Amino acid sequence: MSGYVRTDKQLVIAAMGIGTSVLTALVLGLIEVYTGYAIYSWTFWFVIPVGAFLAGFGAASGYYAGAMLFHQKPVGGVLFNMLSVSVSAYLIVHYVPYYLLEVNGIRVKDAISFWQYLDFAVRHTSLTLVRGGASTGELGGFWGYGYAGLQLLGFSVGGFAVFAWLTENPYCDKCSRYLGKTGKQERYTSDGDVLIATIKEFAQLLDAQNFHEAIGLHAKEMGVVEGPSHHLRSRIITRACSRCSVNHLDFVVSRLDRDTWKDISETQIKLFTHTQLSTVDQG
């Protein structure tokens, strides 16, 4: 077993993941019971389960927090566990109203089984547009279960997103620790041609291991510090191991799409070095 894998810490991390799963589901379930509003059912265009995705993300967030706290890489069955707690949150969020709701003074849980209740809830699901208030009416068995499957998928994708986010964090195998962020540098521009040419020069400096010169080039030549009127952003994030000389550089260019910065994956550069890195702009 690799040095960074500690069974005791993995068990604690699993407990944290289960804890956030139960807590997320309880909160969502109680909100639904007392307000009638199911946050986890939010969808865009009836097909993108945004609410379920966020719920699954929240359910698995304990794994992320635990792994970062104890510097444990996501190995073995962690992905399965993350997906399991996210899917379990879907069941718990339905169990809460099943346990608490009353109809004509009779508790639902005393009248039918949970699975009967879940089947009833799925078959009688209706969707309402936020704008206009138009409703689909009850979806019935086929569409109801199709929508339930979409929500389950959203919960699962939320858990997978936490796992993917965790695996992207730079890790020092020698010291069995995640690297800590030491700085961030951002520049903004609207001149794509100049930016492309500067990126080529930047990459050549990195290939030659002239890291400080590359960071200086980025600071001076890739745009301005503030960019409210620009649609292109280049960013450097530096990280370092707190116990050894390992440093990490992460560079990427993003394009402004409406109000969201979207990374251009073809521009991303990630590398490890034993050279101490520092950026002009700390953040």
N, C-alpha and C positions, 0 to 999 in steps of 0.2 A: 504494500500500500504506500502511495506517495506521501512524502513528509507533510504536505499541506492538508491532508485529510485526517481529521480527528473525529473518531466516532462519537465521543461525548459532545463535541461542539455541533456535529451534524444533528444529533438528537435535539439539542437545544434550539437549533435553527428550525428543525421540523416543528417543534412545539410553537415557536413564534409564528410560523406559517399557518398552523392550525388556528392559533389564537386570532390572527387578523382575519382569517376566513370566517370564523364564527362571529366575530365582532361586526364585520362588514355585513354579513347576512342578517344579524339581529337588528342592526340599525335600519337597514333597508326594509326589513319585514315590519318593524314597529312603525316606520313612517307610513307604510302602506296601510296598516291597520288603523292608525289614528287620523290619517289625512285622506286615505283613499287614493293616494298617488304612488304609483309604482315607478320609482326612478329608474330601476333596472330595465324597464320596458321602453325607454327612449329609443327611437329609431329615426334615421334619415331616410326619407323616401320609402318607408316601410320595409326596407331590406338591409340597412346597415345598422346593426344592433349596438349603437354607441353606449347606451346605458349599461347593457350587459357586459360590454368590453371594459368599461370603467369599474364595474362591480368585480369582475374577474381580476382586474389589475389590483384593486384594493385588497381582494382576498389573498392574493399571493404576495403582497408587498412585505409581509413579515419575513418571507424567505430572503428577499433582497436585503432588508435591514439586518437580518441575522448574519447573512453571508459577509456583508461588508464589515459588520461589527467584529466578527471573529476571524475575518480574513480566510474564509473557506471558499474554494472554487466550487462551482456547481458540477459535481461529479455524480456518478452512479445513477440512482433513481430520482435525483432532484427534479428533473423536468417532469417525470411522471407524478411526483408528489405535488408539484406546483399545479399541474393540470387537475389533479384529483381534488385539491382543496378549492380550486376555482369552481369545478363542477359541483362539489359538495355544497358550496355557497348557494348555488342555484336551488338545490333541494331545501336547504335550511330557510332560505328567504321565503319559500312557499309554506314551510312548516309553521312558521311563526303565526301567520293569520289562521292557519288550520287549527292551531292550538288555542288561540285567543278569541276567535270570532264566535258570536252567538246568534242564533236565528230563533226568534220567538221564545227567548229565554232558555234555549237548549244549546249547549256548546256543540259546535260542529264535530269536535274530536270524540264526543260521546255518541254521536249518531252514525258516523261513517269512518272508514279507515282513511289513512293519509293518502293512499294510492287512489282511492275512489274520489277523494277531494281534489287531488291533483288532476285526475282525468276530467272531472267536472269543470275545474278552473280553465284547463286547456281548451276544452270544447266550447266554453262560453266566453272566451277571450274576444274583446272588441277593441278596435283601434280608433283613436280620435285625433284629428288634425289639430295642431296647436292653433293654426290660423284658420278661422272660419268655423271650427268646432264640428266639422263633418265627421260622421262615424261610419265605420265599415259594418256595424252590426256584429252579431256573434259569428265567429269564423267557422264554427263547426269542427267536426273531427279532422278532416283532411287538412284544411288550412290552419286550424288551430295547432295541430301537432307539427305542421311545417314551421309555424311561427315559433313554437316552443323549441324546435331543433335549432332555429336561427339564434335564439337566446342562449341555448347551451353552447353553440359555436362561439358566440360573443364572450361568454364567461371563459371558455377554453383559450381563446385567442388572447384575452387579457392576461391569463396566467403565463402563456407562452411569451408574451411581450416582456414580462418581468424577467423571465429566464434569459431571453435574448439580450436585454439591457444589461444584465449581470455579466454575461459572457463577454460583452464588449469592453468591460472595464479592464485596463492594463493591469497585469499581475506579475509580480516578481517571484519566479519559481525558486530562486535561491533562498530568499528570506520568507517565502510563503506569506506574502502580504500584498494587498492591493496598493497600487501607487496612489499617493495623495496629490491633488492638484496644486501646482505651484504658481501658475500664472495663466492669463488669457490675453490675447491680443486680437483685436478686430479692426478691419479696414473696409471702407465702403467706396464704391465707384459705380459709374454707369458706362464706362468705356471698356467694353468686353475685349476688344482687340488688344489694347494695351495690357489688360489683365492677363490674357493668355500668354503674351510674350514674357511678362514678368514671372508668371508661374514656371515657365520653362527655365528661366535663369535661376529661380528659386530652387527648382528640383535639381539642377546641375550642382548648385552649392551644397545641397544635402548629400548628393552622391559622392561629392569630394570630402564629405564630413566637415565642411565649413559651416557648422551649425549656427554660430553666432552671427556670421555674415548673412546667412539666409534669413534669420530672424530680423536683422537690421534692414535687409532689403524689403521684407514684408512691411515693416513699420513705415518706411520712407516712400516706397514706390507703388504699393498696391491700393492706394486710396487715402481717404481722409478718416479721421477718428470718429466723427459723427456723420450719420448717413440717412437723415429723414427723407431726403429727396432722391436717394439712389436705390437701385434694384439689385445690386450685386454686393455680396459680403464675403470677404475672406477671413478665416479665423484660425488662429493657432492656440492650442491648449497644451501646456507643458505639465508633466507630472513627474514625481520622483519617489523612489522608495525611501522610507524614513530610516532604514537600517544599512543601506549600502549605496553604491554610486550609480545604480541603474536609474536612468532618466527616460522619459517617453515624450515624443512629439506627435501631435495629432493636428493635421492641417486639412481644411476642406473649404470649398467655395459653395455658397448658397445663393439661390435666386429667390427674390421676393415674389410670391404668388398670392395676390390679394393681400391678406394681412399675415401670411405665414411664410417663414423662411424655410425653403426646402433645399436640402443638401444635394449637390451634384456629385453623385458617387464617383464619377470618372476623375474627379479632381482630388479625391482624398488620398492623403499620404500619412502613413503611420509608421513609426520606427522607434526602436530602442537604441540607446547609446549610453556609454559610461561617461560622456561629457556632461558636465553640469549645465543645464539649460535655464535661461531666464528670459522673460519677455519684458519689453519696455512698459507695457500696460499690465499691471497686476489686477486680477479680478477673479 
